[in-house]
Amino acid sequence: MVMRPAAKYFLILSLLFICRNGYAQAGQVPDSIDDYMVRIYHDNDFISYRGKATDEAYTGGIRADFFFTKKKPYRFFIDRLFPKAGDQAVNIFQWGFMQVVYTPRDIEDSAYQPNDYAFSAGLYIIHSLYSYDPVKKFSFQTEIKLGVMGPAALGEQSQELIHRVMGYETPNGWKNQLNTDVLFNVNFTAEKQFLSLGQFAELTGGSKISAGTLVNAVSVYPLIRIGWMNPYFDGYISQYAGPGHAGSSRIRKFQFYLFAKPSINWVLTNAMLEGGFFSDHSRKVDGKLIQYQTYHSIEHLVYQADFGAVLNNEHFSISFDQNISSMLIKNTYSHEYGNVSIYFTW
């Protein structure tokens, strides 16, 4: 039986709710866990503020996350290695999974297309710590990704299912997708607030380092937020929640704010575009064996801009985000995609 994406999301939420209630009945939650948040999001280049729907390059991604705080020290050994923003930090842990899909512009063409983005997919689990200092206004965010790319990432099945349900064109080129490989990455982000106008406007600067078999890159960016909102450094959950949640020193019941995050990225490698670290990158084109990177040389300097809006009413939030990026592979094209995320807190 094939389960539609909406049904999968409902099942995830139901399981989390059941687990939470089970712990609560056993009397364990008050002693160990303080706050919960579930996030479900969907990237798709069909979502465009200009009405320019596409199905190319980074064409889509789905992700589900469970965020929580702990009253007692979290004993998972990896978390002891994560840097924290001091003794007074608001520490928010996360577990999640994500699938990402890349395709060339002509997905109906079954032939190998050496001068475009390859059919490529990644599937991985994610574990993170978001650590905020609400007094000194800085944060550390550490993220570990572990998964697989290639046929085992189920990109073909995922895209075919969505296109069949929505009545879109059939993707025929997945036989040319990048080979199976292991994905492991560690990403570290540091942020510091530079300016704040009460709870109406904030300017924060950030930098991110990514290292591993998925992406090796360095990014710098400003983050601007304007509107009716909770302080950014009160913690990630409070950015999408009302009273009674982590870091809630000046919590609003209702939030509505706009955000913008332009970034400059220096990218050394990207397995989703070039092929994996351990796999064979060769392809036969016109009877000749070539290396995949011969045709797919990535751009090392990439410019991006994220902008959007967040609407929150206590326990429920929704955000809309638009991402515009310069070309990721030389001699191809720039790209944009949209994101819709929903957040549930309790």
N, C-alpha and C positions, 0 to 999 in steps of 0.2 A: 504493500500500500504506500502510495506517495503522499507525504504530508506537505501541505502548502505552507509557505512562510508564515502566514498569520497564525496558523495552527501551532507551528513550532514556538512562536513567541508566547502564545497563550499557555502552552505546556510548560515553558520555562518559568513564567510568572507563577503558575499554579504550584509547581514543585518548590519554588522558593518560599511561597506563602505557607505551604504545608510544613516545610522544614522549620520555618520560623515559629509557627504555632506549636509544633511539637516540642521544641526547645523551651518555649515559654511555659507550657504545661508542666514540663519537668522541673521548672524553677531555675533554669540555667541561664537564660538570657540576661536578667538583671545583674548577675554577677560577672558577666563576661563581655557582652556586646552592648554597645550604646546606641548606635544609629545604623540604619540600613538605607541603601538606595539602589534601585535597579535602573540601568540605562539600556535602552535598545535603540540602535541607530542604523540608518540605511543611507549609504552613498550611492548616487546614481547620476550619470551625465545626462540622463533624460530630464533631470530637474535643472532648469536654467531660468534665471531672472530675466533674461532677454528673450525667452521663448525659443531658444536655439537648442533643441533636443538632439543629442548625438548618441552614438554607440561605438566608442573608439577610445584608444589609449587606456587610462584608468577608467573603466566603464562602470564599476560598481563595487560595493563592499557591504557586508552585513556584520554587525557586531552586537554582542550582548555582554553586559558587565554587572557584577554585584559588588557594591562598595559597602564598607562597614568600618566602624571604629570599635576599639576594644578598651574596656575599663581595666582589664588586667593585661600584662605584657603578652604579646603574641609570641608563641613559642616556636613557630615555624623557623627553622634554622636560617633560611635565606633572609628573612626579615631582619635578623640581627645584624646583617651586613649592610643593609640599606642605610644611607646617611639620613639623619633626622635634624630638623631645624630647632635644636635646643630642647631644654627640659620642659619648656612651656608650650611646646609645639602641639598643634592639632594634627594627629596622625590618622590618615584614612587609608585603609587597605583595599585592594581590588583584586578580583579574579574575573576573567572573561575569556571569550573566544571570538575569533574574527576570520572571515573569508574575504579575500580580495581577488578581483578579476580584471585582467587587461586583455584587449583585443585590438586587431587592426581596424581600419576604417571600414573596409569591405568584409563583413563577417560571413557573407554568403559564398565568397570565393573559397573553394576547397584547396586551391594551390598555395604553396608556401609564398609568402609575401616578404621578401628580404628588405624592402625599403620602407617598412611600416613597423608599428609595434607588433610584437608577437602575441599569439594566444598564450596566456600565462595566468596561473592561479596559485594562491597561497592560502594555507589554512593553519592557524596556530592558536595556542592558548596564551594568555597574557596574565602576568601577576605584577602588581605595582604597589608602591607606597607613595602617597601624596602627603608631604609633611610641610605644614605652614606655621610660621611664627606670626601671630596676629598683632604683636606689639612692635617688633622690628620690621615687619612688612617684607618678609622674604620667604621663599619656599624652595624645597628640593623635591623633585619628582623622579623616582627611579622605576624603571619598567623592564621586565624580562619577557621576551617572546620566544616560544619554542613550538616548532611545527614542521610542516612539510610543504613543498611546492611540487608542481607537476601533476600527473593524472590522479595521484592520491589525494590532492587537494579538492577534487570534485568540482572544479570550475565548469567543466563541460556539462555535467548533469544539472548544476545549479542554473546556468544560463539557459539551457534548453528548456528546463521546467518553467522558468519565468516567462520566456518568450512564447511558449506554447499556451500558457494561461492567459497572457495578455494579447495574444494574437499577433506577435511581432514576427519578423523574418527569422528563418532558421539559421543558426550559426553552424557553418559546415567545415570550418578549418581547424577544429580542435585536434585533429590527428597531427598537426604541426606544432603543438604546444611545446613549451620548454620542458626539459626532462625533469624527472624526480630528483629532489635533493632535500637535505636537511636544513631547516632554518633555525638559527639561534641568534638572538640579538639582545644587547643590553643598551638601553637608552637612558640618559640622565639629563634632566632639565633643571636649571636654576633661574629663579625669577626674583626681581626686586622692584618694589614700588618707588617711582620717582616723583609722583605728584598725585594729590587727592584733593578733591573739592567736596568735602563732606561725603555723603552717600549718593552723590549725583554724577561724579566724573572721576575716573582714575586713569593714570598712565603708568604702565608697568613695563620694564624691560626684561627680556629673557634670552637665554641661549641654550641650545640642545646639542648633545653629542650622542651619536649612534654608532655602535660598533658590533660587528658580528658577521654572520654569513648571509644575513638578509640585506642590510643597508649599512654602509659606512659613510657618515656625513656629519657636517657641523652646520648649525643654523643659528641665526641671530634675528631678533624681532622685537618690536614694540607691541604691546597689547593695550588697546584703548577701549574703555567701557563707559557708556553714558546712559543715564536713565535712573529709574527707581530700583535700587538694588542693595543687597547685603554686601558688606566689605569683602573684597576678593580673598584677602588673607585670613578670613575667619574659617576658611576651609572649603574644600571642593563641594561637600554636601550642602553647605549653607548657600552656595551660589544657585542652587536649584530647589531650595526647601524653605519652609516657613518656620515659625517659632519652635523651639525645643530641640534643635538639632546642633550637631557638632560646631563649636566655635561661634555660637549664636549670641554675641555680645550686644548687637544692635539689630536684631532680626526684624525684617518686614514680613507681614503676612502675604503681601502681594508684591511681585517684582515684574518689572518690564524694562529691559535695557537693550541697547544696541552695542555691538562690539566690532572691532576691526583689528586684524593681526597680519600686517604685511611682513614678509620674511625674505631673507637672503640665505640661500642654501648652497654650501659647497659639498658636492656629492662625489665621493671617490668610487664607490661601487653600488649597484642596485641589482640584486639577483632577479627580481621580477622583470627587469628589462634586459638583462644580459645573460641570464642563466645562472645556475647555482654554483657554489664554490667547489663542490666535489664532482659535479656531473660532467658528462661529455657535451661539449658545445658545438660539435660538428654537425653539418647538414649537407645533404646532397642536393645541389641545384644544377639542373641541366647536365646531370651525370658527373658533376665534379664535386668533390668533398671540400667544403669550406668551413672555416670557423665562424660561429655565429656572430662574434664581435666584429668580424670584417665588415658586416653591413649594419650592425647595431652598436655604434659608438655613442655612449651617453654624453649628454651635456653635463659638465661638471659644475657650472654655475647656473643655478635655477632660481628664478624669482617667483614668489607666490604671494597671494593675498587672500585672506579669509575675512569675510564680513557677514554679519547676520544679526539675529535678534533672539532674545529669550523671554518667554512668558511663563510666570510661575504663580500658582495660587496654593500656598501651603504645601500639600503633599504631591502635587502633580505639576510637572513642567514640560514645556515643549520648546524646542529651538529649531530655527531654520538657519542654514549656513550655506554660503556660496564660496567656492574655492576656484580661483583663477591662477593658472600656472603657465609659465613659459615652457617651451618644448623640453621634454626630458631626454629625447634621442635626437641627435644631430640630423638636420635636413628633413625633419618631419613637421610638426605643427604644435602650437600652443593648445591648451585644453582647459576646460572648465567643467565642474560638476557641482551638484548640490547635495545637501545633507539634511535629513529630518531626524531629530532625536527626541525620544520621550523619556521622562524620568519619573519614577515613583519612589517616594520616601515614606518611612514610617519609624 
